């Protein structure tokens, strides 16, 4: 029996179904059938362009982004999948602010749907700092299937944790 640390908040029947997929060695097949192809956005420049495209499509009037990168230091197992940081500095007599998004390197080789889900999540933090109702409404505005993708990404991370393999 595996611990399902990425599914802690889910009800017992859901966890039991996932445990069955794991026991039957069918979790990878389930995920591959639903998400068969990994994206090609591998460089930080390509990631920046992808994120800016989503930002300009959905939250154009929000604060600008100064940096978007894949970050090897974001550890899926211990901390976060993505990180939005807001830095304020005084330069001369003016207050300068910078928004940065860092996406865990594990997202370099996942299906585009998972990359979009984490990107939407981090972009939503530009407007809503807390994980509240408005935050999740904004996530759903940018990606209508947000909650299903988040759940499936948690399944993927569970699979990765158990096997150490992407698929």
C-alpha positions as MATLAB code, in Angstrom:
seq = 'XXXXXXXXXXXXXXXXXXXXXXXXXXXXXXXXXXXXXXXXXXXXXXXXXXXXXXXXXXXXXXXXXXXXXXXXXXXXXXXXXXXXXXXXXXXXXXXXXXXXXXXXXXXXXXXXXXXXXXXXXXXXXXXXXXXXXXXXXXXXXXXXXXXXXXXXXXXXXXXXXXXXXXX';
ca = [
       0.000    0.000    0.000;
       1.509    3.313   -1.091;
       1.071    6.617    0.674;
      -0.826    9.026   -1.503;
       0.705   12.270   -0.252;
      -0.409   14.248   -3.314;
      -4.009   13.191   -2.715;
      -4.292   13.928    1.022;
      -7.317   16.218    0.690;
      -9.355   13.826   -1.441;
     -12.106   11.533   -0.106;
     -11.385    7.892    0.769;
     -13.268    6.395   -2.223;
     -11.084    8.401   -4.633;
      -7.922    7.272   -2.856;
      -9.135    3.665   -2.991;
      -9.622    3.920   -6.766;
      -6.108    5.303   -7.159;
      -4.731    2.575   -4.882;
      -6.422    0.005   -7.150;
      -4.803    1.547  -10.248;
      -1.429    1.357   -8.499;
      -1.926   -2.239   -7.324;
      -2.994   -3.344  -10.804;
      -0.046   -1.470  -12.380;
      -2.475    0.454  -14.605;
      -1.903    4.026  -13.401;
       0.732    4.752  -16.066;
      -1.496    3.315  -18.797;
      -4.447    5.374  -17.587;
      -2.367    8.566  -17.712;
      -0.759    7.714  -21.073;
      -4.148    7.091  -22.650;
      -5.417   10.459  -21.455;
      -2.175   12.444  -22.030;
      -0.038   10.613  -24.624;
       2.344   13.370  -25.743;
       4.853   15.510  -23.842;
       5.195   19.148  -24.890;
       8.245   20.649  -26.606;
       8.650   23.760  -24.420;
      12.071   22.914  -23.006;
      13.992   26.203  -22.863;
      13.410   29.153  -20.555;
      12.849   31.393  -23.574;
      10.141   29.100  -24.946;
       8.579   28.902  -21.483;
       8.587   32.693  -21.176;
       6.863   33.033  -24.560;
       4.276   30.391  -23.620;
       3.483   32.013  -20.261;
       3.318   35.501  -21.771;
       0.891   34.223  -24.391;
      -1.441   32.955  -21.668;
      -0.983   36.110  -19.606;
      -1.792   38.349  -22.567;
      -4.810   36.262  -23.441;
      -6.398   36.201  -19.970;
      -4.923   38.826  -17.623;
      -3.468   41.417  -19.955;
      -3.886   44.350  -17.574;
      -2.119   42.673  -14.651;
       1.377   43.481  -13.440;
       4.148   42.660  -15.943;
       6.387   39.606  -15.559;
      10.109   40.182  -15.424;
      11.205   36.534  -15.437;
       9.764   33.111  -16.224;
      12.077   30.110  -15.880;
      12.273   26.412  -15.177;
      13.856   26.004  -11.767;
      15.832   22.895  -10.808;
      15.759   23.982   -7.169;
      11.987   23.686   -6.868;
      11.644   20.233   -5.414;
       8.367   18.479   -6.149;
       8.721   16.177   -3.189;
       9.530   18.791   -0.557;
       8.267   22.218   -1.524;
       6.464   23.466   -4.590;
       5.735   22.767   -8.227;
       5.826   26.402   -9.175;
       6.536   29.673   -7.477;
       5.309   33.182   -8.029;
       7.418   35.817   -6.344;
       6.779   39.507   -6.024;
       9.863   41.556   -5.239;
       9.812   45.256   -4.367;
      13.012   47.299   -4.392;
      13.811   50.957   -3.996;
      15.849   52.300   -6.887;
      16.690   55.962   -6.586;
      13.572   57.568   -5.224;
      11.183   55.082   -6.827;
       9.754   51.773   -5.736;
      10.274   49.119   -8.435;
       8.396   45.838   -8.379;
       9.107   42.601  -10.205;
       6.938   39.557  -10.709;
       8.715   36.287  -11.368;
       7.374   32.832  -12.103;
       9.468   29.747  -11.552;
       8.200   26.380  -12.741;
       9.651   23.130  -11.412;
      11.931   21.379  -13.898;
       9.762   18.265  -13.672;
       7.367   20.135  -15.990;
       9.883   20.147  -18.865;
       8.792   16.676  -19.954;
       5.096   16.478  -19.148;
       1.990   16.784  -21.303;
       1.142   20.364  -22.267;
      -2.037   20.156  -20.182;
      -0.010   19.812  -16.966;
       2.292   22.674  -17.929;
      -0.742   24.836  -18.659;
      -2.314   23.911  -15.318;
       0.755   24.953  -13.289;
       1.220   28.067  -15.434;
      -2.396   29.117  -14.940;
      -1.986   28.517  -11.207;
       1.071   30.746  -10.975;
      -0.437   33.434  -13.232;
      -3.525   33.537  -11.007;
      -1.230   34.471   -8.097;
      -0.442   37.754   -9.868;
      -4.006   38.894   -9.199;
      -4.955   36.739   -6.187;
      -2.228   36.005   -3.644;
      -4.229   33.509   -1.557;
      -5.801   30.193   -2.555;
      -9.346   31.467   -2.118;
     -12.575   31.263   -4.125;
     -11.578   34.172   -6.397;
      -8.213   32.504   -7.064;
      -9.784   29.242   -8.215;
     -12.404   31.090  -10.265;
      -9.582   32.873  -12.082;
      -7.814   29.544  -12.651;
     -11.016   28.118  -14.140;
     -11.446   31.210  -16.295;
      -8.008   30.618  -17.809;
      -8.419   26.818  -18.006;
     -11.985   25.510  -17.780;
     -10.752   21.988  -16.907;
      -8.390   23.279  -14.188;
      -9.582   21.040  -11.330;
      -9.480   17.839  -13.400;
      -5.999   18.711  -14.675;
      -4.813   19.398  -11.132;
      -6.115   16.009  -10.006;
      -4.550   14.219  -12.983;
      -1.265   15.997  -12.362;
      -1.395   14.730   -8.763;
      -1.889   11.220  -10.153;
       1.112   11.762  -12.406;
       3.239   12.937   -9.469;
       2.103    9.906   -7.471;
       3.193    7.661  -10.339;
       6.519    9.495  -10.593;
       7.043    9.167   -6.849;
       6.383    5.427   -6.882;
       8.269    4.445  -10.034;
      10.766    7.242  -10.576;
       9.778    7.134  -14.253;
       7.982    9.816  -16.247;
       5.670    7.140  -17.734;
];
